[in-house]
């Protein structure tokens, strides 16, 4: 399917239209339980995200990056991944974390300012969030190269925003992946803005997906508000990676409905009319309409889901806030199996400094 949609010709993969109708011949063939599960995960993602924004405004969170409008990208990709696959995420991947099974209380704990929340459970193959933009891309290629050398039938996924494609890491990573035919899937969430810089100022290329041609592997642009299109493209790209067919670049064409972070004011660089136009393309509404057309959803089920999601979120917040605060030792731990002498000396110096400051 990926090969049928050439970004150089301006072709974009879309399966569900804005009224929830599926395009003939492109339906990925998901079962009814799978479709419902994807919708439920999207609703949970939005509920978790909305609560996080409230917690930040109440001073119970640090600066937070909203995921509003990205649910189809995140859940669609994660639902195509298998347990053995690896994820190198960026900072706006909430739906991926939830779908892959990351504990919600841990997620909240991290955004409350405690790095312990970023300690991935041993059962999950998720690297820590990359703070320097795009730095996770070449790291993911290194992991992909290792998987190839070890003949592991897995895929390695790197997610990033459109702004990351302006970084050298993007070129270096994709170039190496193309040369060595690594089992990578590069997933660009093109939400039209790198903070306040519009996509048009990131590149003169018509699409981001077409950049894959320069590196010698397929690229495809999908409607990022259409979870079926995201899932179908991701499933094919992941299968190709696991079966030795090399990397793929997926550009999910979507929109950042909220501010870049809670420190941003997007009203200074985009219009309300533009935001309202994209609200009409809401990924949750689109899948819900599709489920209703198939007789799989109604108002009663919607209320039950909202109630369950809210209850789960409130329990996770309570659990996260009940955990002990970070300690001075936490700033120095976890980098080495055994702390080297120079780092141990710095720890003691810092503890002495804090003791004097307290007096």
C-alpha positions, -999 to +999 in steps of 0.1 A: +000+000+000+028+024+008+042+022-027+009+032-041+010+067-025+039+086-039+046+118-020+065+132-050+031+132-068+013+149-039-005+116-030-016+111+007-029+080+022-064+085+037-089+057+045-115+074+067-129+107+056-141+134+080-176+118+081-162+084+092-167+066+059-140+042+048-125+043+013-132+011-006-102-012-011-080+004+016-096-008+049-069-025+069-093-052+080-093-047+117-118-066+138-146-049+156-129-054+190-097-039+177-115-009+164-133-003+197-100-008+216-083+019+194-111+043+200-111+037+238-073+042+239-077+075+220-104+087+245-082+077+274-052+096+259-073+128+256-086+124+291-051+119+305-039+149+285-068+172+297-061+163+333-024+170+328-032+206+316-053+212+347-026+199+370-001+222+354-024+252+358-028+243+395+009+242+401+010+204+405+029+198+372+059+214+355+058+227+319+037+203+299+033+195+262-003+188+252-011+159+229-045+173+217-051+163+181-023+137+180-042+107+193-047+090+159-009+093+151+001+079+185-025+051+190-025+041+153+013+036+153+015+019+187-013-005+179+008-018+149+039-025+171+047-058+187+063-065+221+098-070+206+099-037+188+117-007+202+106+029+205+128+060+206+102+087+215+100+124+216+082+145+242+047+144+227+040+107+226+014+101+253-009+078+233+021+056+223+030+052+259-005+043+270-011+019+241+022+001+247+013-003+284+034+023+302+020+028+337+000+060+338+011+069+373+047+068+362+039+091+333+023+116+356+052+112+381+077+123+354+057+154+344+055+163+381+092+167+380+105+133+391+128+115+367+119+082+384+087+083+363+108+080+332+123+047+344+108+023+318+095-010+332+117-040+321+088-054+301+088-024+277+113-015+250+111+023+253+141+046+255+140+077+276+125+108+260+151+128+240+153+164+251+177+177+223+155+178+192+161+150+168+189+134+188+169+101+191+170+096+154+206+084+149+204+066+183+175+046+169+195+037+138+223+024+160+198+002+177+185-009+143+220-017+131+226-038+162+193-057+156+203-064+120+238-077+131+221-099+157+195-110+132+166-100+155+132-100+137+122-066+152+116-031+142+130+001+157+107+032+157+118+068+161+091+095+165+098+132+160+081+165+150+085+184+117+110+207+133+134+178+139+137+174+101+157+206+101+183+191+124+215+174+111+205+143+132+176+137+108+199+136+077+226+116+094+202+091+108+182+085+077+213+084+055+229+057+076+196+038+077+194+038+040+230+027+035+229-002+060+192-011+053+184-010+090+150-022+104+139+014+112+106+032+109+109+069+111+076+085+121+074+123+116+044+139+133+040+169+110+017+191+131+025+222+111+046+240+137+080+237+154+069+258+184+060+290+164+079+282+131+055+270+104+064+239+084+068+261+052+099+276+069+114+242+077+118+230+042+112+240+006+101+204-002+064+199-009+063+171+017+086+157+044+078+121+032+095+127-002+128+132+015+131+094+019+138+092-018+171+108-013+181+081+012+170+052-010+140+039+008+102+044+008+084+074+022+047+079+026+025+108+037-007+098+056-036+117+070-025+119+106-061+124+118-072+091+102-062+063+126-069+036+100-045+052+076-018+057+102-022+021+114-022+006+079+010+025+069+027+017+102+018-020+100+033-023+065+064-004+074+070-024+106+065-057+087+090-046+061+115-037+088+111-070+106+115-089+074+147-074+062+133-050+037+148-019+052+135+014+066+105+036+059+097+072+065+061+080+075+049+116+076+017+119+096+000+151+083-019+165+113-022+196+135-012+207+170-046+217+184-031+232+216-001+254+224+034+240+219+036+237+257+020+254+286+047+281+283+035+290+248+008+312+234-001+299+199-026+328+194+004+350+186+013+331+154-019+314+141-055+324+137-086+311+155-102+304+121-073+280+113-077+261+146-115+258+141-109+244+106-087+217+121-111+210+149-136+199+122-111+171+114-109+158+150-094+123+149-116+111+178-148+123+161-138+107+128-133+072+143-164+075+165-185+083+134-170+052+118-179+030+147-215+044+148-219+036+111-209+000+118-233-002+148-204-005+173-209+026+193-236+048+209-241+075+235-244+050+264-211+033+256-195+068+252-206+078+287-194+046+302-160+050+285-157+086+297-165+076+333-140+047+332-113+069+318-119+097+344-118+071+372-085+056+359-070+091+356-079+102+391-065+070+406-032+075+387-029+112+399-034+101+435-008+073+431+017+096+415+013+124+441+016+099+470+051+089+459+081+103+477+098+134+462+131+132+444+163+132+465+196+147+459+210+112+452+185+108+423+204+136+404+235+115+403+222+079+403+213+056+373+240+068+349+266+042+359+262+007+374+288+018+400+293+055+406+328+066+397+349+085+423+347+119+406+309+118+405+307+105+441+328+135+451+305+159+433+275+144+451+291+149+485+301+185+475+265+192+464+250+178+496+274+199+516+264+230+496+227+223+502+233+219+539+250+252+542+223+269+521+197+256+545+215+271+574 
